[in-house]
Amino acid sequence: MAEADARNTWGKFAAQDCPLLSAHVLEGEHCWFFFRNPTTEVPSAAWYAAGWAYAISRRGQVRSIADLSAEPDKQRAYLELMSAHFAHIELGGPKPDLPEWVTRPHSSTKEGQLWVDRKS
């Protein structure tokens, strides 16, 4: 799933034989985070594609998410937040509380948007 979405987002920027996804993957209780291969250079005109990664739930739901790789503490907290989000929507778990940093704009997103709901 992540590879197919990556091909749609970054495929036009990658070399033919270059993997689109990084080998770096994060695993949470209810999801995984997948990131763009750093050798795939995204032109500045396509800035919207450069700052995104993918979250995929254990049940196959896909979200485009902000890539917080430059901020490891926030990235780990983000993984826990998205894992709780998927547990909420897929398993009826409690709705996660949003940390204060989620409500502030981030350089990879517009107006604090940290994920985009998508059809799987």
TIBASE-827854 format. One record per residue: residue number from 1; residue in one letter; x, y, z of N, C-alpha, C in turn. Coordinates in Angstrom, 2 decimals. Example, Ala and Ser with C-alpha at 12.3 -4.5 7.8 and 13.67 -1.06 7.14 Angstrom:
% residues 2
- 1;A;13.19;-5.69;7.80;12.30;-4.50;7.80;13.20;-3.30;7.80 $
- 2;S;12.85;-2.25;7.08;13.67;-1.06;7.14;12.90;0.03;7.87 $
***
This chain:
% residues 120
- 1;M;0.82;-1.20;0.00;0.00;0.00;0.00;0.86;1.25;0.00 $
- 2;A;1.86;1.28;0.88;2.73;2.45;0.95;3.46;2.65;-0.36 $
- 3;E;3.91;1.57;-0.96;4.64;1.67;-2.23;3.75;2.25;-3.33 $
- 4;A;2.49;1.82;-3.38;1.57;2.33;-4.41;1.31;3.82;-4.22 $
- 5;D;1.09;4.25;-2.98;0.87;5.67;-2.73;2.14;6.47;-3.01 $
- 6;A;3.28;5.91;-2.64;4.56;6.59;-2.90;4.76;6.77;-4.40 $
- 7;R;4.41;5.76;-5.19;4.55;5.87;-6.64;3.69;7.02;-7.16 $
- 8;N;2.48;7.16;-6.64;1.60;8.26;-7.06;2.16;9.62;-6.67 $
- 9;T;2.76;9.71;-5.49;3.25;10.99;-4.99;4.63;11.34;-5.52 $
- 10;W;5.57;10.40;-5.44;6.96;10.70;-5.74;7.50;10.03;-6.99 $
- 11;G;6.73;9.16;-7.62;7.22;8.39;-8.76;7.77;9.23;-9.89 $
- 12;K;7.15;10.35;-10.15;7.61;11.20;-11.26;8.95;11.88;-10.98 $
- 13;F;9.39;11.85;-9.71;10.65;12.50;-9.35;11.80;11.51;-9.21 $
- 14;A;11.51;10.21;-9.16;12.52;9.21;-8.87;13.13;8.63;-10.13 $
- 15;A;14.36;8.19;-10.01;15.00;7.45;-11.10;14.28;6.12;-11.27 $
- 16;Q;14.32;5.57;-12.45;13.59;4.35;-12.80;13.81;3.22;-11.80 $
- 17;D;15.04;2.96;-11.43;15.35;1.80;-10.57;15.52;2.17;-9.09 $
- 18;C;15.18;3.37;-8.73;15.35;3.84;-7.35;14.12;3.49;-6.50 $
- 19;P;14.33;2.85;-5.34;13.18;2.60;-4.47;12.61;3.93;-3.97 $
- 20;L;11.30;4.04;-3.92;10.66;5.29;-3.51;10.60;5.45;-2.00 $
- 21;L;10.55;4.34;-1.29;10.44;4.39;0.16;11.80;4.14;0.81 $
- 22;S;12.02;4.83;1.90;13.22;4.64;2.69;13.14;3.29;3.40 $
- 23;A;14.29;2.74;3.74;14.32;1.51;4.53;13.93;1.80;5.98 $
- 24;H;13.95;3.07;6.35;13.57;3.48;7.71;12.05;3.44;7.83 $
- 25;V;11.55;2.57;8.67;10.12;2.42;8.93;9.92;2.44;10.44 $
- 26;L;8.90;3.15;10.90;8.56;3.13;12.33;7.33;2.28;12.54 $
- 27;E;7.32;1.50;13.60;6.18;0.65;13.91;5.60;1.03;15.25 $
- 28;G;4.28;1.28;15.25;3.55;1.55;16.48;2.62;0.38;16.77 $
- 29;E;1.86;0.51;17.82;0.96;-0.57;18.21;-0.10;-0.85;17.15 $
- 30;H;-0.60;0.21;16.48;-1.68;0.04;15.50;-1.35;0.55;14.11 $
- 31;C;-0.08;0.93;13.85;0.26;1.44;12.51;1.76;1.45;12.28 $
- 32;W;2.11;1.70;11.04;3.50;1.89;10.62;3.61;3.25;9.94 $
- 33;F;4.79;3.85;10.01;5.11;5.06;9.26;6.14;4.69;8.19 $
- 34;F;5.89;5.15;6.96;6.80;4.94;5.85;7.23;6.31;5.32 $
- 35;F;8.50;6.42;4.91;9.08;7.71;4.53;9.67;7.67;3.12 $
- 36;R;9.79;8.86;2.54;10.38;8.99;1.19;11.86;8.64;1.25 $
- 37;N;12.31;7.92;0.25;13.73;7.63;0.09;14.44;8.97;-0.12 $
- 38;P;15.45;9.30;0.69;16.10;10.61;0.55;16.81;10.82;-0.78 $
- 39;T;17.05;9.74;-1.54;17.68;9.92;-2.86;16.68;10.42;-3.90 $
- 40;T;15.40;10.38;-3.57;14.38;10.93;-4.47;14.24;12.41;-4.16 $
- 41;E;14.78;13.23;-5.04;14.74;14.67;-4.83;13.45;15.24;-5.41 $
- 42;V;12.75;16.00;-4.58;11.50;16.61;-4.99;11.78;18.08;-5.30 $
- 43;P;11.43;18.56;-6.50;11.68;19.96;-6.85;10.94;20.91;-5.92 $
- 44;S;11.49;22.10;-5.74;10.87;23.07;-4.83;9.45;23.44;-5.27 $
- 45;A;9.15;23.36;-6.55;7.80;23.67;-7.01;6.78;22.63;-6.52 $
- 46;A;7.27;21.47;-6.12;6.39;20.41;-5.62;6.60;20.23;-4.11 $
- 47;W;6.80;21.35;-3.41;7.08;21.33;-1.97;6.07;20.49;-1.19 $
- 48;Y;4.82;20.49;-1.63;3.77;19.77;-0.94;4.07;18.27;-0.86 $
- 49;A;4.81;17.74;-1.82;5.12;16.31;-1.85;6.35;15.97;-1.02 $
- 50;A;7.20;16.94;-0.78;8.46;16.66;-0.09;8.27;16.41;1.40 $
- 51;G;7.33;17.05;2.02;7.19;16.99;3.47;6.21;15.96;3.99 $
- 52;W;5.82;15.01;3.14;4.83;14.02;3.55;5.43;12.64;3.67 $
- 53;A;4.80;11.83;4.48;5.12;10.41;4.63;3.78;9.68;4.66 $
- 54;Y;3.79;8.41;4.99;2.55;7.64;5.02;2.41;6.89;6.33 $
- 55;A;1.20;6.89;6.87;0.85;6.04;8.00;-0.12;5.00;7.47 $
- 56;I;0.12;3.76;7.79;-0.77;2.68;7.36;-1.14;1.87;8.61 $
- 57;S;-2.45;1.75;8.80;-2.92;1.03;9.98;-2.78;-0.47;9.78 $
- 58;R;-2.87;-1.19;10.84;-2.79;-2.66;10.77;-3.96;-3.25;9.99 $
- 59;R;-5.04;-2.48;9.86;-6.20;-2.93;9.08;-6.22;-2.34;7.68 $
- 60;G;-5.16;-1.64;7.28;-5.02;-1.20;5.90;-5.49;0.20;5.57 $
- 61;Q;-5.81;1.02;6.56;-6.16;2.40;6.26;-4.88;3.20;6.02 $
- 62;V;-4.93;4.11;5.06;-3.76;4.90;4.68;-4.03;6.37;4.98 $
- 63;R;-3.03;7.03;5.53;-3.08;8.47;5.74;-1.79;9.07;5.22 $
- 64;S;-1.89;10.19;4.53;-0.72;11.01;4.24;-0.47;11.80;5.51 $
- 65;I;0.77;11.79;5.97;1.10;12.44;7.23;2.30;13.38;7.05 $
- 66;A;2.45;14.30;7.96;3.63;15.17;7.96;4.85;14.34;8.32 $
- 67;D;5.94;14.56;7.62;7.20;13.87;7.92;7.94;14.69;8.98 $
- 68;L;7.96;14.18;10.19;8.63;14.87;11.29;9.98;14.23;11.60 $
- 69;S;10.61;13.65;10.60;11.89;12.95;10.79;12.96;13.84;11.41 $
- 70;A;12.92;15.12;11.14;13.93;16.04;11.67;13.75;16.29;13.17 $
- 71;E;12.62;15.84;13.72;12.32;16.06;15.14;11.96;14.71;15.77 $
- 72;P;12.96;13.88;16.12;12.70;12.52;16.58;11.73;12.40;17.75 $
- 73;D;11.78;13.31;18.72;10.86;13.23;19.85;9.42;13.44;19.40 $
- 74;K;9.21;14.41;18.54;7.87;14.66;18.00;7.43;13.51;17.10 $
- 75;Q;8.37;12.95;16.35;8.03;11.85;15.46;7.54;10.65;16.27 $
- 76;R;8.20;10.33;17.37;7.78;9.21;18.22;6.41;9.52;18.83 $
- 77;A;6.21;10.75;19.29;4.90;11.14;19.85;3.82;11.08;18.77 $
- 78;Y;4.19;11.47;17.56;3.26;11.44;16.43;2.86;10.01;16.10 $
- 79;L;3.83;9.08;16.15;3.54;7.67;15.91;2.54;7.16;16.96 $
- 80;E;2.76;7.52;18.21;1.84;7.11;19.28;0.45;7.73;19.08 $
- 81;L;0.41;9.00;18.65;-0.86;9.67;18.38;-1.62;9.00;17.24 $
- 82;M;-0.93;8.73;16.14;-1.60;8.10;15.00;-2.02;6.67;15.33 $
- 83;S;-1.21;5.99;16.13;-1.58;4.64;16.55;-2.87;4.70;17.38 $
- 84;A;-2.96;5.67;18.28;-4.18;5.84;19.09;-5.36;6.26;18.21 $
- 85;H;-5.09;7.08;17.19;-6.14;7.50;16.26;-6.71;6.28;15.53 $
- 86;F;-5.85;5.41;15.02;-6.33;4.22;14.33;-7.06;3.28;15.29 $
- 87;A;-6.57;3.15;16.52;-7.26;2.31;17.51;-8.66;2.87;17.77 $
- 88;H;-8.78;4.19;17.78;-10.07;4.84;18.00;-11.04;4.56;16.85 $
- 89;I;-10.59;4.78;15.62;-11.51;4.65;14.50;-11.75;3.20;14.06 $
- 90;E;-10.78;2.33;14.31;-10.93;0.95;13.86;-11.42;0.00;14.95 $
- 91;L;-11.08;0.29;16.19;-11.38;-0.63;17.28;-12.31;-0.04;18.33 $
- 92;G;-12.70;1.23;18.14;-13.58;1.87;19.11;-12.87;2.28;20.39 $
- 93;G;-11.55;2.42;20.32;-10.80;2.86;21.50;-11.08;4.32;21.81 $
- 94;P;-10.53;4.82;22.92;-10.77;6.22;23.28;-10.17;7.17;22.24 $
- 95;K;-10.83;8.31;22.07;-10.31;9.33;21.16;-9.06;9.93;21.78 $
- 96;P;-7.97;9.97;21.02;-6.72;10.48;21.61;-6.78;11.99;21.86 $
- 97;D;-6.16;12.41;22.96;-5.99;13.84;23.23;-4.88;14.36;22.34 $
- 98;L;-5.10;15.52;21.75;-4.07;16.11;20.89;-3.09;16.92;21.72 $
- 99;P;-1.79;16.62;21.60;-0.80;17.42;22.31;-0.78;18.85;21.77 $
- 100;E;-0.28;19.76;22.54;-0.26;21.19;22.18;0.46;21.43;20.86 $
- 101;W;1.54;20.70;20.58;2.29;20.95;19.35;1.51;20.57;18.10 $
- 102;V;0.50;19.72;18.23;-0.30;19.33;17.06;-1.14;20.50;16.56 $
- 103;T;-1.55;21.36;17.45;-2.43;22.46;17.06;-1.68;23.64;16.46 $
- 104;R;-0.36;23.62;16.50;0.44;24.69;15.90;0.86;24.31;14.50 $
- 105;P;0.98;25.27;13.59;1.44;24.95;12.23;2.83;24.34;12.24 $
- 106;H;3.07;23.46;11.32;4.38;22.82;11.15;4.87;23.14;9.75 $
- 107;S;6.17;23.21;9.58;6.72;23.62;8.28;6.36;22.67;7.15 $
- 108;S;6.03;21.41;7.45;5.71;20.44;6.40;4.24;20.49;6.00 $
- 109;T;3.45;21.27;6.70;2.01;21.24;6.49;1.48;22.65;6.37 $
- 110;K;0.21;22.75;6.03;-0.46;24.04;6.01;-1.39;24.12;7.21 $
- 111;E;-1.29;25.20;7.95;-2.19;25.49;9.06;-2.33;24.34;10.04 $
- 112;G;-1.20;23.71;10.39;-1.19;22.70;11.42;-1.73;21.35;11.02 $
- 113;Q;-2.01;21.14;9.75;-2.55;19.85;9.30;-1.46;18.80;9.44 $
- 114;L;-1.76;17.73;10.18;-0.77;16.69;10.39;-1.13;15.38;9.73 $
- 115;W;-2.34;15.23;9.23;-2.64;14.07;8.43;-3.83;14.37;7.53 $
- 116;V;-3.93;13.62;6.47;-5.00;13.76;5.51;-5.75;12.45;5.47 $
- 117;D;-7.04;12.48;5.80;-7.84;11.26;5.71;-8.00;10.89;4.26 $
- 118;R;-7.80;9.61;3.95;-7.87;9.13;2.58;-8.63;7.83;2.56 $
- 119;K;-9.19;7.52;1.43;-9.82;6.21;1.28;-8.73;5.17;1.09 $
- 120;S;-8.87;4.01;1.73;-7.85;2.97;1.57;-8.10;2.17;0.32 $
***
